[in-house]
Amino acid sequence: MLEAFRGIREQAALVSQPILAVHGAKDAVCPLAFTQRFLNTCASSDKTLKVFPDALHDIMHDVEKGDVFEVILAWLEAKS
């Protein structure tokens, strides 16, 4: 598993397109710091991080899923 995370970090430097990261503040599986480090490693100059205060790890099926989908759709619309 640790090796997979190293690979993700290495590949992040190749991401040059706009990127949106959504993260649950109450995620006990993946710390917010990991997502922040991932974004900081990305080559893209257009990075957005949206943290949902009451969401857990499975953010797309969690208590704030409606808000998550709204943020994603608004971001996609702004980029098109």
QUINOR-V149610 format. One line per field, one symbol per residue. phi: phi as a letter, one per 40 degrees, with the letter a starting at -180 (. if undefined). psi: psi as a letter, one per 30 degrees, with the letter a starting at -180 (. if undefined). burial: 1 if it has 9 or more other ideal C-beta (glycine too) atoms within 8 Angstrom, else 0. A space follows every 10 residues. Layout:
phi->???
psi->???
burial->???
//
This chain:
phi->.ccccccccc cdcccbcdbb bbaccccccb cddccccdcc cccdcbbbbb bbcbcccccc bbcbdccccc cccccccccc
psi->eeeeeeeeee feffjflkkk kkkkfgjfej keeeeeeeef fkfkfikkkj kjeglbeiff gafgeeeeee eeeeeeeff.
burial->0000100110 0110100011 1111101000 0101111110 0101001111 1101111010 0101100110 1100100000
//
